[in-house]
Amino acid sequence: MVIRPFRSLTNLRSMLRAVPRRIYQRELLLLLAPAALSVTLLLNATQPAYRTLIERESNWQANGYQSLVQDVQAYYLALQDPTRTAESQEEAYQRAVDSSLRAQNFTQLPAVEAEGDMRLLDVQAALAAHSPDGARQALNAALRLNSQALQYARVVETDTRAALLALQRALLITAFLTALFSMLLTVRALVMWRAERERRTRRETRQRQALSLANHELRRPLQRLLLATDLLRTAPGERQGELLDLIDDSVMQLSQRADLTRLHDLYLDVTLRVQHVDLGVLVRSLSQPRVSITTPPTPLFWPVDAHRVQQLIENLLENALKYTTGRVDVTLYELDGHPEVSVRDYGEGIRESLHEQLFLPYERGPRGLAEGQGLGLSLVRRYARAHGGDVTLRNAQGGGLIATLILGQPSLLLTERARTD
């Protein structure tokens, strides 16, 4: 129970070390992007609201100005009341003066005075007269200053509501954008996961296809090898050399086709080992019962991968023999400056609409005399196109099918020499 988390953490660390530094940094930045976006948006969007709510004292009230009005009014009434003694009138006067001089009661004074033309100094100057007219003027000034304070309080309240709404919108927008960005990152992760899964599936499919093609191509030399070893046991002395040559050739083909480290180069991403070969010798080496071979009287040299071309023609021969019990004609000739090999059987032929379909993997003809995997023709076309040519099928006059191999110039990008340079 204790080891499993440790192993998971170790595996995670190993996976992270395997990730290239550039990709690791990019993914880390994308991971931190939602948080950075949220902080940036909040800082930029909330500054106006912050200044309104904090710097302008959103809970500001005009209590100090109202107290000034009450104290000045009390002083004015004391002067108007004949029953009040001089001492009580002086006491009311001192309270009014003290109230006008108490700075802590007049917060936001510049903003309040900016709402009109009345100033606190006007109240103080009127009180300084210490007379009934001065008291009346001080009361009027205090009332007007208080009115300005109430008006400023309404402005502060309006601005505070606007700031709170702006803050609310900023939070909602930030939450929306952060959620959207996080959702996009999640979608991106899902897409990357799906792409990785599909890439892995394609890789596994290609590996299975390469193994299937290898199995298909190894079967033929193995059969020849088994047949040759069986015949060798009872063959007379003059034939043993011929059978040993056949065994050597089969073993060489097995070594060429069974290199598990090069399955992709052999069967999928075809890599060629090109050399100038006499195609006549190569074609004649494929002679067997039921196969009639015709080649030019003079050597026909051409740059090819001999082993791949041999596999290619063997597959065409195997398909031809599969669809007929009669003979198969193989003809090598040169046409328009390019060598061509035609393989003709005398069977029933194949409907023309199916010709191209037969080159797809796992597609088989409708009436084979022997079972097959449907891989031979797909490999034939891949090899032919790697050599700059192609393979075509057409029905022959009088019955049968003709498969024509056209050889061109092999692509330098597919030759082993070009890849190693």
Contacts in CASP RR format, 6 or more apart in sequence:
PFRMAT RR
TARGET T0000
AUTHOR 0000-0000-0000
METHOD contacts of the structure
MODEL  1
MVIRPFRSLTNLRSMLRAVPRRIYQRELLLLLAPAALSVTLLLNATQPAY
RTLIERESNWQANGYQSLVQDVQAYYLALQDPTRTAESQEEAYQRAVDSS
LRAQNFTQLPAVEAEGDMRLLDVQAALAAHSPDGARQALNAALRLNSQAL
QYARVVETDTRAALLALQRALLITAFLTALFSMLLTVRALVMWRAERERR
TRRETRQRQALSLANHELRRPLQRLLLATDLLRTAPGERQGELLDLIDDS
VMQLSQRADLTRLHDLYLDVTLRVQHVDLGVLVRSLSQPRVSITTPPTPL
FWPVDAHRVQQLIENLLENALKYTTGRVDVTLYELDGHPEVSVRDYGEGI
RESLHEQLFLPYERGPRGLAEGQGLGLSLVRRYARAHGGDVTLRNAQGGG
LIATLILGQPSLLLTERARTD
16 24 0 8 1.000
19 27 0 8 1.000
30 185 0 8 1.000
30 188 0 8 1.000
31 185 0 8 1.000
33 181 0 8 1.000
33 185 0 8 1.000
34 178 0 8 1.000
34 181 0 8 1.000
34 182 0 8 1.000
34 185 0 8 1.000
37 174 0 8 1.000
37 177 0 8 1.000
37 178 0 8 1.000
37 181 0 8 1.000
38 174 0 8 1.000
38 178 0 8 1.000
41 170 0 8 1.000
41 173 0 8 1.000
41 174 0 8 1.000
41 177 0 8 1.000
41 178 0 8 1.000
42 170 0 8 1.000
42 171 0 8 1.000
42 174 0 8 1.000
45 166 0 8 1.000
45 167 0 8 1.000
45 169 0 8 1.000
45 170 0 8 1.000
45 173 0 8 1.000
45 174 0 8 1.000
46 167 0 8 1.000
46 170 0 8 1.000
48 163 0 8 1.000
48 166 0 8 1.000
49 163 0 8 1.000
49 164 0 8 1.000
49 166 0 8 1.000
49 167 0 8 1.000
49 170 0 8 1.000
52 58 0 8 1.000
52 159 0 8 1.000
52 160 0 8 1.000
52 162 0 8 1.000
52 163 0 8 1.000
53 160 0 8 1.000
53 163 0 8 1.000
53 164 0 8 1.000
56 108 0 8 1.000
56 111 0 8 1.000
56 156 0 8 1.000
56 159 0 8 1.000
56 160 0 8 1.000
57 107 0 8 1.000
57 108 0 8 1.000
57 156 0 8 1.000
58 156 0 8 1.000
58 159 0 8 1.000
58 160 0 8 1.000
58 163 0 8 1.000
60 107 0 8 1.000
60 108 0 8 1.000
60 153 0 8 1.000
60 156 0 8 1.000
61 153 0 8 1.000
62 112 0 8 1.000
62 146 0 8 1.000
62 149 0 8 1.000
62 150 0 8 1.000
62 152 0 8 1.000
62 153 0 8 1.000
63 105 0 8 1.000
64 105 0 8 1.000
64 106 0 8 1.000
64 149 0 8 1.000
65 105 0 8 1.000
65 106 0 8 1.000
65 112 0 8 1.000
65 142 0 8 1.000
65 145 0 8 1.000
65 146 0 8 1.000
65 149 0 8 1.000
65 150 0 8 1.000
66 146 0 8 1.000
66 149 0 8 1.000
67 99 0 8 1.000
67 105 0 8 1.000
68 96 0 8 1.000
68 99 0 8 1.000
68 100 0 8 1.000
68 105 0 8 1.000
68 106 0 8 1.000
68 123 0 8 1.000
68 142 0 8 1.000
68 145 0 8 1.000
68 146 0 8 1.000
69 139 0 8 1.000
69 142 0 8 1.000
69 143 0 8 1.000
69 146 0 8 1.000
71 92 0 8 1.000
71 95 0 8 1.000
71 96 0 8 1.000
71 98 0 8 1.000
71 99 0 8 1.000
71 100 0 8 1.000
72 96 0 8 1.000
72 99 0 8 1.000
72 100 0 8 1.000
72 123 0 8 1.000
72 127 0 8 1.000
72 135 0 8 1.000
72 138 0 8 1.000
72 139 0 8 1.000
72 142 0 8 1.000
73 139 0 8 1.000
73 142 0 8 1.000
74 92 0 8 1.000
74 95 0 8 1.000
74 96 0 8 1.000
75 89 0 8 1.000
75 92 0 8 1.000
75 93 0 8 1.000
75 95 0 8 1.000
75 96 0 8 1.000
75 127 0 8 1.000
75 135 0 8 1.000
75 138 0 8 1.000
76 132 0 8 1.000
76 135 0 8 1.000
76 136 0 8 1.000
76 138 0 8 1.000
76 139 0 8 1.000
78 84 0 8 1.000
78 88 0 8 1.000
78 89 0 8 1.000
78 92 0 8 1.000
78 93 0 8 1.000
79 89 0 8 1.000
79 132 0 8 1.000
79 135 0 8 1.000
80 132 0 8 1.000
84 92 0 8 1.000
93 127 0 8 1.000
93 130 0 8 1.000
96 127 0 8 1.000
96 135 0 8 1.000
96 138 0 8 1.000
97 124 0 8 1.000
97 127 0 8 1.000
99 105 0 8 1.000
100 120 0 8 1.000
100 123 0 8 1.000
100 124 0 8 1.000
100 127 0 8 1.000
100 138 0 8 1.000
101 124 0 8 1.000
106 112 0 8 1.000
106 120 0 8 1.000
108 152 0 8 1.000
109 120 0 8 1.000
111 152 0 8 1.000
112 145 0 8 1.000
112 148 0 8 1.000
112 149 0 8 1.000
112 152 0 8 1.000
113 119 0 8 1.000
113 120 0 8 1.000
113 145 0 8 1.000
113 148 0 8 1.000
115 148 0 8 1.000
115 149 0 8 1.000
115 151 0 8 1.000
115 152 0 8 1.000
115 155 0 8 1.000
116 148 0 8 1.000
118 141 0 8 1.000
118 144 0 8 1.000
118 145 0 8 1.000
118 148 0 8 1.000
119 145 0 8 1.000
120 145 0 8 1.000
122 141 0 8 1.000
122 145 0 8 1.000
123 138 0 8 1.000
123 141 0 8 1.000
123 142 0 8 1.000
123 145 0 8 1.000
126 134 0 8 1.000
126 135 0 8 1.000
126 137 0 8 1.000
126 138 0 8 1.000
126 141 0 8 1.000
127 134 0 8 1.000
127 135 0 8 1.000
127 138 0 8 1.000
129 137 0 8 1.000
206 264 0 8 1.000
206 268 0 8 1.000
207 263 0 8 1.000
209 267 0 8 1.000
209 268 0 8 1.000
209 361 0 8 1.000
210 263 0 8 1.000
210 264 0 8 1.000
210 266 0 8 1.000
210 267 0 8 1.000
210 268 0 8 1.000
211 263 0 8 1.000
212 373 0 8 1.000
212 375 0 8 1.000
213 267 0 8 1.000
213 268 0 8 1.000
213 375 0 8 1.000
213 376 0 8 1.000
213 379 0 8 1.000
214 257 0 8 1.000
214 258 0 8 1.000
214 260 0 8 1.000
214 263 0 8 1.000
214 266 0 8 1.000
214 267 0 8 1.000
216 373 0 8 1.000
216 375 0 8 1.000
216 376 0 8 1.000
216 379 0 8 1.000
217 257 0 8 1.000
217 267 0 8 1.000
217 311 0 8 1.000
217 379 0 8 1.000
218 254 0 8 1.000
218 257 0 8 1.000
218 258 0 8 1.000
220 253 0 8 1.000
220 314 0 8 1.000
220 318 0 8 1.000
221 249 0 8 1.000
221 250 0 8 1.000
221 251 0 8 1.000
221 253 0 8 1.000
221 254 0 8 1.000
221 257 0 8 1.000
222 250 0 8 1.000
222 254 0 8 1.000
224 246 0 8 1.000
224 249 0 8 1.000
224 250 0 8 1.000
225 247 0 8 1.000
225 250 0 8 1.000
225 251 0 8 1.000
225 254 0 8 1.000
228 243 0 8 1.000
228 246 0 8 1.000
228 247 0 8 1.000
228 250 0 8 1.000
229 247 0 8 1.000
231 239 0 8 1.000
231 243 0 8 1.000
232 240 0 8 1.000
232 243 0 8 1.000
232 244 0 8 1.000
232 247 0 8 1.000
235 243 0 8 1.000
249 285 0 8 1.000
253 307 0 8 1.000
253 310 0 8 1.000
256 307 0 8 1.000
257 266 0 8 1.000
257 307 0 8 1.000
257 311 0 8 1.000
259 266 0 8 1.000
262 271 0 8 1.000
265 271 0 8 1.000
267 379 0 8 1.000
267 382 0 8 1.000
268 382 0 8 1.000
270 308 0 8 1.000
270 382 0 8 1.000
270 383 0 8 1.000
270 386 0 8 1.000
270 414 0 8 1.000
271 414 0 8 1.000
271 415 0 8 1.000
271 416 0 8 1.000
271 419 0 8 1.000
272 304 0 8 1.000
272 305 0 8 1.000
272 308 0 8 1.000
272 386 0 8 1.000
272 387 0 8 1.000
272 410 0 8 1.000
272 414 0 8 1.000
272 415 0 8 1.000
272 416 0 8 1.000
273 305 0 8 1.000
273 307 0 8 1.000
273 415 0 8 1.000
273 416 0 8 1.000
274 303 0 8 1.000
274 304 0 8 1.000
274 305 0 8 1.000
274 410 0 8 1.000
274 415 0 8 1.000
274 417 0 8 1.000
275 303 0 8 1.000
275 304 0 8 1.000
275 305 0 8 1.000
275 306 0 8 1.000
276 301 0 8 1.000
276 302 0 8 1.000
276 303 0 8 1.000
277 301 0 8 1.000
277 302 0 8 1.000
277 303 0 8 1.000
277 304 0 8 1.000
277 306 0 8 1.000
277 309 0 8 1.000
278 299 0 8 1.000
278 300 0 8 1.000
278 301 0 8 1.000
279 295 0 8 1.000
279 300 0 8 1.000
279 301 0 8 1.000
279 302 0 8 1.000
279 304 0 8 1.000
279 309 0 8 1.000
279 332 0 8 1.000
279 339 0 8 1.000
279 341 0 8 1.000
279 407 0 8 1.000
280 295 0 8 1.000
280 296 0 8 1.000
280 299 0 8 1.000
280 300 0 8 1.000
280 332 0 8 1.000
281 299 0 8 1.000
282 306 0 8 1.000
282 309 0 8 1.000
282 310 0 8 1.000
282 313 0 8 1.000
283 293 0 8 1.000
283 295 0 8 1.000
283 313 0 8 1.000
283 330 0 8 1.000
283 332 0 8 1.000
283 341 0 8 1.000
284 293 0 8 1.000
284 295 0 8 1.000
285 310 0 8 1.000
286 293 0 8 1.000
286 310 0 8 1.000
286 313 0 8 1.000
286 314 0 8 1.000
286 317 0 8 1.000
286 330 0 8 1.000
287 293 0 8 1.000
288 317 0 8 1.000
290 321 0 8 1.000
290 326 0 8 1.000
290 327 0 8 1.000
290 328 0 8 1.000
291 317 0 8 1.000
291 321 0 8 1.000
291 327 0 8 1.000
291 328 0 8 1.000
291 330 0 8 1.000
292 327 0 8 1.000
292 328 0 8 1.000
292 329 0 8 1.000
292 330 0 8 1.000
293 330 0 8 1.000
293 331 0 8 1.000
293 332 0 8 1.000
294 329 0 8 1.000
294 330 0 8 1.000
294 331 0 8 1.000
294 332 0 8 1.000
295 331 0 8 1.000
295 332 0 8 1.000
296 332 0 8 1.000
296 333 0 8 1.000
296 334 0 8 1.000
300 332 0 8 1.000
300 334 0 8 1.000
300 339 0 8 1.000
302 339 0 8 1.000
302 407 0 8 1.000
302 408 0 8 1.000
303 409 0 8 1.000
303 410 0 8 1.000
304 387 0 8 1.000
304 407 0 8 1.000
304 410 0 8 1.000
305 386 0 8 1.000
305 387 0 8 1.000
305 410 0 8 1.000
308 383 0 8 1.000
308 386 0 8 1.000
308 387 0 8 1.000
309 383 0 8 1.000
309 387 0 8 1.000
309 407 0 8 1.000
311 379 0 8 1.000
311 383 0 8 1.000
312 379 0 8 1.000
312 380 0 8 1.000
312 383 0 8 1.000
312 384 0 8 1.000
312 391 0 8 1.000
312 405 0 8 1.000
313 330 0 8 1.000
313 341 0 8 1.000
313 343 0 8 1.000
313 405 0 8 1.000
315 376 0 8 1.000
315 377 0 8 1.000
315 379 0 8 1.000
315 380 0 8 1.000
316 341 0 8 1.000
316 343 0 8 1.000
316 380 0 8 1.000
316 391 0 8 1.000
316 403 0 8 1.000
316 405 0 8 1.000
317 328 0 8 1.000
317 330 0 8 1.000
317 343 0 8 1.000
318 376 0 8 1.000
319 376 0 8 1.000
319 377 0 8 1.000
319 403 0 8 1.000
320 328 0 8 1.000
320 343 0 8 1.000
320 344 0 8 1.000
320 345 0 8 1.000
320 401 0 8 1.000
320 403 0 8 1.000
321 328 0 8 1.000
321 345 0 8 1.000
322 368 0 8 1.000
322 369 0 8 1.000
322 370 0 8 1.000
322 372 0 8 1.000
323 345 0 8 1.000
323 347 0 8 1.000
323 348 0 8 1.000
323 349 0 8 1.000
323 350 0 8 1.000
323 365 0 8 1.000
323 367 0 8 1.000
323 368 0 8 1.000
323 369 0 8 1.000
323 401 0 8 1.000
324 345 0 8 1.000
324 346 0 8 1.000
324 347 0 8 1.000
324 369 0 8 1.000
324 400 0 8 1.000
325 369 0 8 1.000
326 345 0 8 1.000
326 346 0 8 1.000
326 347 0 8 1.000
327 346 0 8 1.000
328 343 0 8 1.000
328 344 0 8 1.000
328 345 0 8 1.000
328 346 0 8 1.000
329 342 0 8 1.000
329 343 0 8 1.000
329 344 0 8 1.000
330 341 0 8 1.000
330 342 0 8 1.000
330 343 0 8 1.000
331 341 0 8 1.000
331 342 0 8 1.000
331 344 0 8 1.000
332 339 0 8 1.000
332 340 0 8 1.000
332 341 0 8 1.000
333 339 0 8 1.000
333 340 0 8 1.000
333 342 0 8 1.000
334 340 0 8 1.000
338 389 0 8 1.000
338 406 0 8 1.000
338 407 0 8 1.000
338 408 0 8 1.000
339 407 0 8 1.000
340 404 0 8 1.000
340 405 0 8 1.000
340 406 0 8 1.000
340 407 0 8 1.000
341 404 0 8 1.000
341 405 0 8 1.000
341 407 0 8 1.000
342 402 0 8 1.000
342 403 0 8 1.000
342 404 0 8 1.000
342 405 0 8 1.000
343 402 0 8 1.000
343 403 0 8 1.000
343 404 0 8 1.000
343 405 0 8 1.000
344 396 0 8 1.000
344 400 0 8 1.000
344 401 0 8 1.000
344 402 0 8 1.000
344 403 0 8 1.000
345 400 0 8 1.000
345 401 0 8 1.000
346 396 0 8 1.000
346 399 0 8 1.000
346 400 0 8 1.000
347 399 0 8 1.000
347 400 0 8 1.000
347 401 0 8 1.000
348 367 0 8 1.000
348 399 0 8 1.000
348 400 0 8 1.000
349 395 0 8 1.000
349 396 0 8 1.000
349 399 0 8 1.000
349 400 0 8 1.000
349 401 0 8 1.000
350 358 0 8 1.000
350 365 0 8 1.000
350 366 0 8 1.000
350 393 0 8 1.000
350 395 0 8 1.000
350 401 0 8 1.000
351 366 0 8 1.000
352 394 0 8 1.000
352 395 0 8 1.000
354 365 0 8 1.000
354 366 0 8 1.000
355 392 0 8 1.000
355 393 0 8 1.000
355 394 0 8 1.000
357 363 0 8 1.000
358 364 0 8 1.000
358 365 0 8 1.000
358 377 0 8 1.000
358 393 0 8 1.000
359 377 0 8 1.000
359 378 0 8 1.000
359 380 0 8 1.000
359 381 0 8 1.000
359 391 0 8 1.000
360 378 0 8 1.000
361 374 0 8 1.000
361 375 0 8 1.000
361 378 0 8 1.000
362 373 0 8 1.000
362 374 0 8 1.000
362 375 0 8 1.000
363 374 0 8 1.000
363 377 0 8 1.000
363 378 0 8 1.000
364 372 0 8 1.000
364 373 0 8 1.000
364 374 0 8 1.000
377 391 0 8 1.000
380 391 0 8 1.000
380 405 0 8 1.000
381 390 0 8 1.000
381 391 0 8 1.000
384 390 0 8 1.000
384 391 0 8 1.000
384 405 0 8 1.000
384 406 0 8 1.000
384 407 0 8 1.000
386 410 0 8 1.000
386 411 0 8 1.000
386 414 0 8 1.000
387 407 0 8 1.000
387 408 0 8 1.000
387 409 0 8 1.000
387 410 0 8 1.000
388 407 0 8 1.000
388 408 0 8 1.000
388 409 0 8 1.000
388 410 0 8 1.000
388 411 0 8 1.000
389 406 0 8 1.000
389 407 0 8 1.000
389 408 0 8 1.000
390 406 0 8 1.000
391 403 0 8 1.000
391 404 0 8 1.000
391 405 0 8 1.000
391 406 0 8 1.000
392 403 0 8 1.000
392 404 0 8 1.000
392 406 0 8 1.000
393 401 0 8 1.000
393 402 0 8 1.000
393 403 0 8 1.000
393 404 0 8 1.000
394 401 0 8 1.000
394 402 0 8 1.000
394 404 0 8 1.000
395 401 0 8 1.000
395 402 0 8 1.000
396 402 0 8 1.000
412 418 0 8 1.000
413 419 0 8 1.000
END
